[in-house]
Amino acid sequence: MPWRHLLFTGWAGIRGGDSLVIALALPYIGLHGAPLPYRDAIIFITFVVILITLVAQGLTLAPLIRLLGIAGGNEEDGEERHARRAGLRAGLDALEHFVTEDPGEIASAAELRQLTAIKLNNLGAPAATSAAHLCPRLAMLAATRDAIIDLRDRGQIGDAVMRRLQSEFDHEEILLRQRYG
């Protein structure tokens, strides 16, 4: 976790819960059998101090976020772009390996290289595939899946990103197999 996030979490953390529990745990009757003096006042003061600190601290959260430059919600987007690039590169490596084993696929490999290069530049729309591309494209998908799992295992991407990408790969493979397989 970045230090800015740790600092913010420490500042925004829950405060006073323990104090209130301890104040509420004070016995009603003291050691001498008499009611514990000021028990109600201690509980009230503890509650007021907690309320004031929460409100005062709560008002500082927005300025602290701006000061630290914390922006939320885009961590997975960066992970996904990284995972897509790594997956496409692994797919290209698998394509090169596939072509060395089956030189008859050189023509379709050139087209797949071109489509993958476009995809790497755009990181967007799925590449079109023909029947001639089926076997090498399936090999590329398998290598891409392995690369994504490896990224997750190394902690570079989260499970949510891995599952989302694997779902896309599964969907593409099903479509390819239905159309050409």
GROMACS elastic network, one bead per residue, 0.5 to 0.9 nm:
[ bonds ]
;  ai    aj funct       b0    kb
    1     4     6  0.83181   500
    1     5     6  0.65531   500
    1     6     6  0.67179   500
    2     5     6  0.54180   500
    2     6     6  0.64651   500
    2     7     6  0.88197   500
    3     7     6  0.60674   500
    3     8     6  0.85503   500
    4     7     6  0.51355   500
    4     8     6  0.62106   500
    4     9     6  0.85688   500
    4    68     6  0.61649   500
    4    69     6  0.81414   500
    4    70     6  0.72078   500
    5     8     6  0.50947   500
    5     9     6  0.60212   500
    5    10     6  0.85356   500
    5    68     6  0.84594   500
    5    70     6  0.72768   500
    6     9     6  0.50577   500
    6    10     6  0.61204   500
    6    11     6  0.85767   500
    7    10     6  0.51833   500
    7    11     6  0.62266   500
    7    12     6  0.86175   500
    7    68     6  0.89270   500
    8    11     6  0.50550   500
    8    12     6  0.59756   500
    8    13     6  0.82703   500
    8    61     6  0.80857   500
    8    64     6  0.74241   500
    8    65     6  0.74242   500
    8    68     6  0.81970   500
    8    70     6  0.88762   500
    9    12     6  0.51400   500
    9    13     6  0.56750   500
   10    13     6  0.52217   500
   10    14     6  0.87576   500
   11    14     6  0.87883   500
   11    57     6  0.79695   500
   11    61     6  0.81738   500
   12    15     6  0.84629   500
   12    54     6  0.89482   500
   12    57     6  0.73994   500
   12    58     6  0.75033   500
   12    61     6  0.70470   500
   14    17     6  0.71435   500
   14    54     6  0.83609   500
   15    18     6  0.78076   500
   15    19     6  0.84652   500
   15    50     6  0.71775   500
   15    53     6  0.81501   500
   15    54     6  0.73702   500
   16    19     6  0.50280   500
   16    20     6  0.61721   500
   16    21     6  0.85999   500
   16    46     6  0.81725   500
   16    47     6  0.83210   500
   16    49     6  0.83542   500
   16    50     6  0.54361   500
   16    51     6  0.86957   500
   16    53     6  0.86837   500
   16    54     6  0.86230   500
   17    20     6  0.53240   500
   17    21     6  0.62753   500
   17    22     6  0.87075   500
   17    50     6  0.82438   500
   18    21     6  0.50745   500
   18    22     6  0.61221   500
   18    23     6  0.85444   500
   19    22     6  0.51955   500
   19    23     6  0.61298   500
   19    24     6  0.85811   500
   19    46     6  0.68942   500
   19    47     6  0.86273   500
   19    50     6  0.83831   500
   20    23     6  0.50353   500
   20    24     6  0.60562   500
   20    25     6  0.84645   500
   20    43     6  0.71069   500
   20    46     6  0.62739   500
   20    47     6  0.66302   500
   20    50     6  0.81528   500
   21    24     6  0.51248   500
   21    25     6  0.60712   500
   21    26     6  0.89151   500
   22    26     6  0.66319   500
   23    26     6  0.55411   500
   23    39     6  0.79255   500
   23    42     6  0.66303   500
   23    43     6  0.53602   500
   23    46     6  0.71333   500
   24    27     6  0.81777   500
   24    39     6  0.86346   500
   24    42     6  0.89398   500
   24    43     6  0.64622   500
   25    28     6  0.89534   500
   26    29     6  0.87543   500
   26    36     6  0.83116   500
   26    39     6  0.70403   500
   26    43     6  0.89037   500
   27    30     6  0.67395   500
   27    35     6  0.85181   500
   27    36     6  0.69590   500
   27    39     6  0.81243   500
   28    34     6  0.86302   500
   28    35     6  0.57315   500
   28    36     6  0.55545   500
   28    37     6  0.87431   500
   28    39     6  0.73179   500
   29    32     6  0.78799   500
   29    33     6  0.57343   500
   29    34     6  0.55431   500
   29    37     6  0.86734   500
   30    33     6  0.55470   500
   30    34     6  0.56041   500
   30    35     6  0.57548   500
   30    37     6  0.81454   500
   31    34     6  0.73856   500
   31    36     6  0.85099   500
   32    35     6  0.85850   500
   33    36     6  0.86139   500
   34    37     6  0.83663   500
   35    39     6  0.86156   500
   36    39     6  0.59444   500
   37    40     6  0.82624   500
   37    41     6  0.87608   500
   38    42     6  0.60786   500
   38    43     6  0.86632   500
   39    42     6  0.51668   500
   39    43     6  0.63619   500
   39    44     6  0.86634   500
   40    43     6  0.51990   500
   40    44     6  0.61205   500
   40    45     6  0.85978   500
   41    44     6  0.50356   500
   41    45     6  0.59941   500
   41    46     6  0.84092   500
   42    45     6  0.52333   500
   42    46     6  0.60244   500
   42    47     6  0.85343   500
   43    46     6  0.51460   500
   43    47     6  0.61416   500
   43    48     6  0.86650   500
   44    47     6  0.51461   500
   44    48     6  0.61942   500
   44    49     6  0.86518   500
   45    48     6  0.50807   500
   45    49     6  0.60900   500
   45    50     6  0.85381   500
   46    49     6  0.52328   500
   46    50     6  0.61914   500
   46    51     6  0.85943   500
   47    50     6  0.51640   500
   47    51     6  0.61136   500
   47    52     6  0.86441   500
   48    51     6  0.50234   500
   48    52     6  0.60710   500
   48    53     6  0.85285   500
   49    52     6  0.52042   500
   49    53     6  0.61016   500
   49    54     6  0.84844   500
   50    53     6  0.52695   500
   50    54     6  0.60401   500
   50    55     6  0.85729   500
   51    54     6  0.52005   500
   51    55     6  0.61536   500
   51    56     6  0.84832   500
   52    55     6  0.52300   500
   52    56     6  0.59131   500
   52    57     6  0.82640   500
   53    56     6  0.50843   500
   53    57     6  0.57116   500
   53    58     6  0.80583   500
   54    57     6  0.51650   500
   54    58     6  0.56889   500
   54    59     6  0.85411   500
   55    59     6  0.63042   500
   55    60     6  0.89307   500
   56    59     6  0.53908   500
   56    60     6  0.68751   500
   57    60     6  0.52227   500
   57    61     6  0.67295   500
   58    61     6  0.54430   500
   58    62     6  0.81360   500
   59    62     6  0.69368   500
   59    63     6  0.80735   500
   60    63     6  0.55948   500
   60    64     6  0.60916   500
   60    65     6  0.87348   500
   61    64     6  0.50564   500
   61    65     6  0.61642   500
   61    66     6  0.87553   500
   62    65     6  0.51564   500
   62    66     6  0.64301   500
   62    67     6  0.86584   500
   63    66     6  0.51252   500
   63    67     6  0.60361   500
   63    68     6  0.85960   500
   64    68     6  0.60320   500
   64    69     6  0.83175   500
   64    70     6  0.87383   500
   65    68     6  0.53017   500
   65    69     6  0.59564   500
   65    70     6  0.54248   500
   65    71     6  0.79660   500
   66    69     6  0.50174   500
   66    70     6  0.66186   500
   66    71     6  0.86393   500
   67    70     6  0.80016   500
   71    74     6  0.75597   500
   72    75     6  0.73093   500
   73    76     6  0.71998   500
   73    77     6  0.80983   500
   74    77     6  0.51392   500
   74    78     6  0.65746   500
   74    79     6  0.87971   500
   75    78     6  0.54239   500
   75    79     6  0.63537   500
   75    80     6  0.86730   500
   76    80     6  0.59218   500
   76    81     6  0.85644   500
   76   157     6  0.77428   500
   76   158     6  0.76479   500
   76   160     6  0.81923   500
   76   161     6  0.66146   500
   77    80     6  0.50588   500
   77    81     6  0.62618   500
   77    82     6  0.86307   500
   77   161     6  0.84409   500
   78    81     6  0.51967   500
   78    82     6  0.61953   500
   78    83     6  0.85301   500
   78   157     6  0.89368   500
   79    82     6  0.51147   500
   79    83     6  0.60297   500
   79    84     6  0.85410   500
   79   156     6  0.71389   500
   79   157     6  0.52695   500
   79   158     6  0.75608   500
   79   161     6  0.70546   500
   80    84     6  0.60048   500
   80    85     6  0.85588   500
   80   157     6  0.73641   500
   80   161     6  0.58525   500
   80   162     6  0.80250   500
   80   164     6  0.88728   500
   80   165     6  0.79191   500
   81    84     6  0.51051   500
   81    85     6  0.62079   500
   81    86     6  0.86052   500
   81   123     6  0.73633   500
   82    85     6  0.52710   500
   82    86     6  0.61945   500
   82    87     6  0.84910   500
   82   156     6  0.85744   500
   82   157     6  0.81807   500
   83    86     6  0.51232   500
   83    87     6  0.58999   500
   83    88     6  0.84749   500
   83   147     6  0.80003   500
   83   148     6  0.59902   500
   83   151     6  0.70469   500
   83   152     6  0.88821   500
   83   156     6  0.83965   500
   83   157     6  0.71184   500
   83   161     6  0.81124   500
   83   162     6  0.79689   500
   83   165     6  0.83138   500
   84    87     6  0.50111   500
   84    88     6  0.60172   500
   84    89     6  0.85079   500
   84   120     6  0.80905   500
   84   123     6  0.71811   500
   84   144     6  0.84172   500
   84   148     6  0.79409   500
   84   165     6  0.78691   500
   85    88     6  0.51984   500
   85    89     6  0.61614   500
   85    90     6  0.85713   500
   85   120     6  0.64287   500
   85   123     6  0.77316   500
   86    89     6  0.51564   500
   86    90     6  0.61391   500
   86    91     6  0.85394   500
   86   144     6  0.76593   500
   86   147     6  0.66016   500
   86   148     6  0.73317   500
   86   151     6  0.83330   500
   87    90     6  0.50464   500
   87    91     6  0.60826   500
   87    92     6  0.86518   500
   87   140     6  0.87978   500
   87   141     6  0.83889   500
   87   143     6  0.73238   500
   87   145     6  0.69096   500
   87   146     6  0.80104   500
   87   147     6  0.54250   500
   87   148     6  0.59801   500
   88    92     6  0.62080   500
   88    93     6  0.86515   500
   88   116     6  0.69396   500
   88   117     6  0.86923   500
   88   119     6  0.81915   500
   88   120     6  0.69202   500
   88   140     6  0.79842   500
   88   141     6  0.86423   500
   88   143     6  0.87031   500
   88   144     6  0.61911   500
   88   147     6  0.88449   500
   89    92     6  0.50288   500
   89    93     6  0.62700   500
   89    94     6  0.86234   500
   89   116     6  0.87201   500
   89   120     6  0.85055   500
   89   144     6  0.77904   500
   89   147     6  0.88390   500
   90    93     6  0.50298   500
   90    94     6  0.61961   500
   90    95     6  0.85828   500
   90   140     6  0.72952   500
   90   141     6  0.88915   500
   90   143     6  0.56387   500
   90   144     6  0.54334   500
   90   145     6  0.87987   500
   90   146     6  0.82799   500
   90   147     6  0.62595   500
   91    95     6  0.61370   500
   91    96     6  0.87186   500
   91   116     6  0.85811   500
   91   137     6  0.81777   500
   91   139     6  0.73788   500
   91   141     6  0.62770   500
   91   142     6  0.76626   500
   91   143     6  0.52881   500
   91   144     6  0.51024   500
   91   145     6  0.87654   500
   91   147     6  0.85774   500
   92    96     6  0.62831   500
   92    97     6  0.86451   500
   92   112     6  0.85551   500
   92   113     6  0.69058   500
   92   116     6  0.75497   500
   92   140     6  0.65946   500
   92   143     6  0.86355   500
   92   144     6  0.88034   500
   93    96     6  0.51495   500
   93    97     6  0.63017   500
   93    98     6  0.86004   500
   93   140     6  0.79057   500
   93   143     6  0.81027   500
   94    97     6  0.50004   500
   94    98     6  0.60215   500
   94    99     6  0.86147   500
   94   136     6  0.80669   500
   94   139     6  0.62539   500
   94   140     6  0.54055   500
   94   141     6  0.87508   500
   94   142     6  0.84311   500
   94   143     6  0.60559   500
   94   144     6  0.85078   500
   95    99     6  0.61714   500
   95   100     6  0.86776   500
   95   109     6  0.68261   500
   95   112     6  0.82861   500
   95   113     6  0.81086   500
   95   136     6  0.59418   500
   95   137     6  0.75578   500
   95   139     6  0.68483   500
   95   140     6  0.58770   500
   95   143     6  0.89977   500
   96    99     6  0.51725   500
   96   100     6  0.63225   500
   96   101     6  0.88028   500
   96   109     6  0.79256   500
   97   100     6  0.52348   500
   97   101     6  0.64798   500
   97   102     6  0.87635   500
   98   101     6  0.52675   500
   98   102     6  0.61552   500
   98   103     6  0.82616   500
   98   105     6  0.81577   500
   98   109     6  0.87972   500
   98   135     6  0.87668   500
   98   136     6  0.64077   500
   98   139     6  0.73599   500
   98   140     6  0.88066   500
   99   103     6  0.51735   500
   99   104     6  0.75266   500
   99   105     6  0.58809   500
   99   106     6  0.61499   500
   99   109     6  0.70027   500
   99   136     6  0.79741   500
  100   103     6  0.58013   500
  100   106     6  0.88827   500
  102   105     6  0.60100   500
  102   106     6  0.80882   500
  103   106     6  0.56898   500
  104   107     6  0.76017   500
  104   108     6  0.87665   500
  105   108     6  0.54705   500
  105   109     6  0.59258   500
  105   110     6  0.86853   500
  105   132     6  0.80855   500
  105   133     6  0.82160   500
  105   136     6  0.78767   500
  106   110     6  0.62194   500
  106   111     6  0.88521   500
  107   110     6  0.53214   500
  107   111     6  0.66986   500
  107   112     6  0.88491   500
  107   132     6  0.89480   500
  108   111     6  0.51751   500
  108   112     6  0.61799   500
  108   113     6  0.85806   500
  108   130     6  0.88118   500
  108   132     6  0.62128   500
  108   133     6  0.56002   500
  108   136     6  0.81254   500
  109   113     6  0.59884   500
  109   114     6  0.85097   500
  109   133     6  0.73931   500
  109   136     6  0.72328   500
  109   137     6  0.88533   500
  110   113     6  0.50853   500
  110   114     6  0.62759   500
  110   115     6  0.87139   500
  111   114     6  0.50641   500
  111   115     6  0.61935   500
  111   116     6  0.85410   500
  111   133     6  0.84044   500
  112   116     6  0.59302   500
  112   117     6  0.83863   500
  112   127     6  0.82934   500
  112   128     6  0.88480   500
  112   129     6  0.79120   500
  112   133     6  0.72322   500
  112   136     6  0.83259   500
  112   137     6  0.75960   500
  113   116     6  0.51029   500
  113   117     6  0.60360   500
  113   118     6  0.86174   500
  114   117     6  0.50945   500
  114   118     6  0.63227   500
  114   119     6  0.86265   500
  115   118     6  0.51296   500
  115   119     6  0.61797   500
  115   120     6  0.86223   500
  115   126     6  0.89588   500
  115   127     6  0.57701   500
  115   128     6  0.75115   500
  115   129     6  0.88595   500
  116   120     6  0.59910   500
  116   121     6  0.85194   500
  116   127     6  0.69702   500
  117   121     6  0.62381   500
  117   122     6  0.86215   500
  118   121     6  0.51040   500
  118   122     6  0.61285   500
  118   123     6  0.79902   500
  118   127     6  0.82567   500
  119   122     6  0.50509   500
  119   123     6  0.50417   500
  119   124     6  0.62073   500
  119   125     6  0.69449   500
  119   126     6  0.71626   500
  119   127     6  0.67750   500
  120   123     6  0.51283   500
  120   124     6  0.81505   500
  121   124     6  0.84048   500
  122   125     6  0.75733   500
  123   126     6  0.86798   500
  124   127     6  0.89880   500
  126   172     6  0.83071   500
  129   132     6  0.79901   500
  129   133     6  0.58937   500
  129   134     6  0.71020   500
  129   137     6  0.77838   500
  129   176     6  0.78654   500
  130   133     6  0.52809   500
  130   134     6  0.66415   500
  130   176     6  0.86480   500
  130   180     6  0.78634   500
  131   134     6  0.52769   500
  131   135     6  0.84539   500
  131   176     6  0.84720   500
  131   179     6  0.81887   500
  131   180     6  0.55445   500
  131   181     6  0.83092   500
  132   135     6  0.76383   500
  132   136     6  0.85475   500
  133   136     6  0.57006   500
  133   137     6  0.57426   500
  133   138     6  0.84291   500
  134   137     6  0.51912   500
  134   138     6  0.60808   500
  134   139     6  0.86546   500
  134   176     6  0.70092   500
  134   177     6  0.80982   500
  134   180     6  0.70770   500
  134   181     6  0.79253   500
  135   138     6  0.51988   500
  135   139     6  0.63020   500
  135   140     6  0.86741   500
  136   139     6  0.50184   500
  136   140     6  0.61808   500
  136   141     6  0.86866   500
  137   141     6  0.61694   500
  137   142     6  0.86578   500
  137   173     6  0.87993   500
  137   176     6  0.89447   500
  138   141     6  0.50101   500
  138   142     6  0.62501   500
  138   143     6  0.86901   500
  138   173     6  0.69468   500
  138   176     6  0.84200   500
  139   142     6  0.51816   500
  139   143     6  0.63253   500
  139   144     6  0.85835   500
  140   143     6  0.51704   500
  140   144     6  0.60316   500
  140   145     6  0.86073   500
  141   145     6  0.61280   500
  141   146     6  0.86348   500
  141   169     6  0.65558   500
  141   170     6  0.86799   500
  141   172     6  0.86706   500
  141   173     6  0.75989   500
  142   145     6  0.51745   500
  142   146     6  0.63449   500
  142   147     6  0.87443   500
  142   169     6  0.86982   500
  143   146     6  0.50655   500
  143   147     6  0.61922   500
  143   148     6  0.86817   500
  144   147     6  0.50800   500
  144   148     6  0.62405   500
  144   149     6  0.86910   500
  144   169     6  0.83785   500
  145   148     6  0.51644   500
  145   149     6  0.62601   500
  145   150     6  0.85969   500
  145   162     6  0.88523   500
  145   165     6  0.82920   500
  145   166     6  0.65411   500
  145   169     6  0.74377   500
  146   149     6  0.51675   500
  146   150     6  0.61318   500
  146   151     6  0.86862   500
  147   151     6  0.62319   500
  147   152     6  0.87145   500
  148   151     6  0.50903   500
  148   152     6  0.63393   500
  148   153     6  0.86534   500
  148   157     6  0.83244   500
  148   162     6  0.62879   500
  148   165     6  0.79551   500
  148   166     6  0.80196   500
  149   152     6  0.50740   500
  149   153     6  0.61107   500
  149   154     6  0.86361   500
  149   162     6  0.68888   500
  149   166     6  0.89761   500
  150   154     6  0.61814   500
  150   155     6  0.86383   500
  150   156     6  0.88225   500
  151   154     6  0.51753   500
  151   155     6  0.63284   500
  151   156     6  0.53093   500
  151   157     6  0.59775   500
  151   158     6  0.86345   500
  151   162     6  0.85050   500
  152   155     6  0.50356   500
  152   156     6  0.57720   500
  152   158     6  0.59178   500
  152   159     6  0.66688   500
  152   161     6  0.86835   500
  152   162     6  0.67569   500
  153   156     6  0.76796   500
  153   157     6  0.82746   500
  153   158     6  0.89640   500
  154   157     6  0.79469   500
  155   158     6  0.68250   500
  157   160     6  0.83369   500
  157   161     6  0.65358   500
  157   162     6  0.70396   500
  158   161     6  0.55622   500
  158   162     6  0.64209   500
  158   163     6  0.88096   500
  159   162     6  0.50346   500
  159   163     6  0.60497   500
  159   164     6  0.85181   500
  160   163     6  0.52431   500
  160   164     6  0.61561   500
  160   165     6  0.86906   500
  161   164     6  0.51341   500
  161   165     6  0.62175   500
  161   166     6  0.85198   500
  162   165     6  0.52909   500
  162   166     6  0.60198   500
  162   167     6  0.84950   500
  163   166     6  0.50370   500
  163   167     6  0.60112   500
  163   168     6  0.86644   500
  164   167     6  0.51762   500
  164   168     6  0.65161   500
  164   169     6  0.89006   500
  165   168     6  0.50625   500
  165   169     6  0.62846   500
  165   170     6  0.85813   500
  166   170     6  0.59961   500
  166   171     6  0.84239   500
  167   170     6  0.50567   500
  167   171     6  0.60604   500
  167   172     6  0.85962   500
  168   171     6  0.50462   500
  168   172     6  0.61742   500
  168   173     6  0.86019   500
  169   172     6  0.50997   500
  169   173     6  0.61028   500
  169   174     6  0.85691   500
  170   173     6  0.51006   500
  170   174     6  0.61220   500
  170   175     6  0.85924   500
  171   174     6  0.52055   500
  171   175     6  0.62400   500
  171   176     6  0.86390   500
  172   175     6  0.51452   500
  172   176     6  0.61236   500
  172   177     6  0.86069   500
  173   176     6  0.50414   500
  173   177     6  0.60629   500
  173   178     6  0.84779   500
  174   177     6  0.51811   500
  174   178     6  0.60543   500
  174   179     6  0.85001   500
  175   178     6  0.51442   500
  175   179     6  0.60455   500
  175   180     6  0.84583   500
  176   179     6  0.51796   500
  176   180     6  0.58225   500
  176   181     6  0.68966   500
  177   180     6  0.53542   500
  178   181     6  0.58113   500
